[in-house]
Amino acid sequence: PGLPNAATPEPVVVKINEWMDSNSSTLPNPLDGAFDDWFELHNPGVDPADLSGFVVKDSPAGAGYPLPLGTIIAPGGFVLVWADEKSGPGLHANFKLSASGEMILLINPAGQTVDSVTFGRQTADVSEGRLTDGGAEVGFLPHPTPGRSNTSMPSAPIAFISVLHAAGQISLVWTSEADGNYQIQATSDIGQAGPWEVVGAVTATGATATFTEPANVAARFYRVARP
């Protein structure tokens, strides 16, 4: 609207902003609780970035992982892609990353490389990325920031304040940061590696957050994570 019909849309500018390919305890995969590889895409622009039909790869060869229709990053926003060779809700690439080093590429529907990074050997639970969001300089970050600015402060540790079972309900209360997003996961067998089921999500409004659900199982174990 308001432009010639033959006007060329502005190219999408999205950066591969952060990655971790030796995730042993930092961030559990919401699909099953496993600690899988991940990387983050960042939109440094002032308009939403529609990545429908874009492809992420770990090598110039091969088909890579097509990002689903409707994959949109808000202006200044971030999106997390799990490099886990799994399928389910969220973005799950059909490749894993090598802790000895490799590359990540973002390719647009025309086959052009929008962004790429090449990295060397990684250290467990230390992420690497752009030292300023979308910037040119890359290095190891002082703390991982999946889904957040690389210059943000580390999240405060999560501590349960109370777990109450009353009136047919389970209520969890934990320490939180205002406007922080939290994911509640549960399992019926703590002795197994998984699966951990995602049973809820909460955006905190203050120093504590609460989640409540019906107590309809004989045994249930919970954990809270920052997605």
C-alpha positions in Angstrom: 0.0 0.0 0.0 1.3 3.4 -1.0 4.2 2.0 -3.0 4.5 0.9 -6.6 3.3 -2.6 -7.2 6.8 -3.7 -8.3 8.5 -2.4 -5.2 11.0 -4.8 -3.7 10.5 -5.6 0.0 13.3 -4.8 2.3 15.6 -7.8 2.8 15.2 -9.7 6.2 18.3 -9.1 8.4 18.5 -11.7 11.2 21.7 -12.6 13.1 22.8 -15.9 14.6 23.3 -14.4 18.0 24.3 -17.1 20.4 25.0 -20.8 20.5 25.8 -23.6 22.9 26.8 -27.0 21.7 28.0 -28.5 25.0 24.9 -28.0 27.1 25.3 -30.3 30.1 23.2 -28.5 32.7 22.3 -25.0 31.5 18.9 -25.3 29.8 16.7 -28.4 29.6 14.9 -29.1 26.3 11.1 -28.6 27.0 10.4 -31.7 24.9 12.0 -34.2 27.2 14.2 -32.5 29.7 17.4 -33.5 28.0 20.3 -31.0 27.8 20.6 -30.5 24.0 22.5 -28.2 21.7 20.8 -24.8 20.9 21.3 -21.6 19.1 19.5 -18.2 19.1 18.4 -16.0 16.2 18.1 -12.3 16.8 16.2 -9.6 14.8 18.1 -6.3 15.3 15.7 -4.4 13.0 12.7 -2.2 13.7 10.2 -4.4 11.8 9.1 -8.0 12.4 11.3 -10.5 10.6 9.3 -13.3 8.9 11.5 -16.4 8.6 8.9 -18.6 7.0 10.7 -20.8 4.4 14.2 -19.8 5.7 16.5 -22.7 6.3 19.1 -23.2 9.0 22.1 -25.6 8.4 25.3 -26.8 10.0 26.9 -27.2 6.6 26.6 -25.6 3.2 25.7 -29.1 1.8 22.4 -30.8 2.6 18.8 -29.7 3.0 19.0 -28.3 6.5 16.0 -27.5 8.6 13.3 -25.3 7.0 11.8 -22.9 9.6 8.0 -23.4 9.8 5.5 -21.1 8.3 4.7 -18.3 10.8 8.2 -18.2 12.3 8.3 -14.5 13.1 10.8 -12.6 15.3 9.6 -9.3 16.8 11.7 -6.2 16.4 14.7 -6.5 18.7 13.5 -10.0 19.6 15.0 -13.5 19.9 14.0 -17.0 19.1 15.6 -20.2 20.2 16.3 -23.2 17.9 17.1 -26.6 19.4 19.8 -28.5 17.5 18.5 -31.8 18.7 17.3 -34.0 15.8 13.9 -34.2 17.5 10.4 -33.1 16.6 7.6 -31.5 18.6 6.3 -28.1 19.6 8.9 -25.3 19.0 11.8 -25.2 16.7 13.9 -28.4 16.5 16.5 -28.6 13.8 17.4 -31.9 12.1 21.0 -31.7 13.1 23.2 -31.4 16.2 26.2 -29.2 16.8 29.7 -30.5 17.4 31.6 -29.4 20.5 34.8 -29.7 18.5 33.6 -26.8 16.3 31.6 -26.3 13.1 29.3 -23.7 11.5 25.7 -22.5 11.5 24.1 -20.9 8.5 20.8 -19.0 7.9 19.6 -19.2 4.3 16.7 -17.3 2.8 14.1 -18.8 0.4 16.1 -17.5 -2.6 19.1 -19.6 -1.5 21.1 -16.6 -0.2 23.1 -16.7 3.0 21.6 -14.2 5.4 24.1 -14.9 8.2 26.6 -17.5 9.2 29.0 -18.2 12.0 32.0 -20.6 12.3 33.3 -21.6 15.7 36.0 -23.7 17.2 36.1 -26.1 20.2 33.5 -25.3 22.9 33.4 -25.7 26.7 30.6 -27.3 28.6 27.9 -24.9 29.6 29.7 -21.9 28.2 27.9 -20.2 25.3 29.5 -18.2 22.5 27.9 -15.4 20.6 28.0 -11.8 19.5 29.4 -9.6 22.3 26.7 -7.0 21.5 23.4 -8.2 20.0 23.7 -8.5 16.2 27.3 -7.0 16.3 30.3 -8.2 14.4 32.6 -9.2 17.4 32.1 -12.7 18.6 33.4 -14.3 21.8 32.6 -16.5 24.7 29.9 -14.9 26.9 30.2 -14.4 30.7 26.9 -16.3 31.2 24.4 -17.9 28.8 21.4 -15.8 27.8 19.2 -18.0 25.7 16.2 -16.0 24.4 17.5 -12.8 25.9 20.0 -10.0 25.1 23.7 -11.2 25.3 24.4 -8.2 27.5 21.7 -8.9 30.0 22.4 -9.8 33.6 22.2 -13.5 34.5 18.9 -14.8 35.7 18.5 -15.1 39.5 18.6 -18.7 40.8 15.1 -20.3 41.1 14.3 -21.5 44.6 11.0 -23.1 45.7 9.3 -21.3 48.6 6.5 -23.8 49.1 4.8 -26.8 47.6 1.3 -27.3 49.0 -1.1 -30.2 48.5 -4.6 -29.1 49.7 -8.2 -29.1 48.5 -7.4 -31.4 45.6 -4.8 -29.1 44.2 -1.0 -28.7 44.0 0.3 -25.2 44.4 4.0 -24.3 43.7 5.5 -21.0 44.8 9.1 -20.0 43.8 11.4 -17.0 43.7 11.2 -15.1 40.4 12.1 -11.9 38.5 9.3 -9.4 37.5 8.3 -10.1 33.9 10.4 -13.3 33.8 9.0 -16.2 31.9 9.0 -19.6 33.6 8.1 -23.1 32.4 6.8 -25.7 34.7 7.7 -29.3 33.9 6.6 -32.5 35.6 7.2 -36.2 35.6 5.8 -39.2 37.5 9.2 -41.0 37.8 12.1 -39.0 39.1 14.4 -42.0 38.5 14.1 -41.8 34.7 16.0 -39.4 32.4 12.7 -38.4 30.9 10.3 -37.5 29.7 9.6 -34.3 31.5 6.2 -33.0 30.5 5.6 -29.2 30.1 2.5 -28.6 32.3 2.4 -24.9 32.4 3.9 -21.5 31.8 3.9 -18.4 34.0 5.0 -14.8 33.5 6.0 -13.4 36.9 4.8 -10.1 38.1 7.0 -9.8 41.1 9.6 -11.5 43.4 7.5 -14.7 43.6 5.5 -16.7 41.1 2.8 -19.3 41.6 1.5 -22.3 39.6 -1.5 -24.4 40.5 -3.0 -27.6 39.0 -5.3 -30.4 40.1 -3.7 -33.1 42.1 -5.0 -36.0 40.0 -2.0 -38.4 40.1 -0.5 -40.6 42.8 3.0 -39.1 42.5 4.3 -36.1 40.7 7.7 -34.4 40.6 8.1 -30.8 39.4 10.9 -28.5 38.2 10.8 -24.9 37.0 13.0 -23.6 34.2 13.6 -20.4 32.2 12.7 -21.3 28.6 
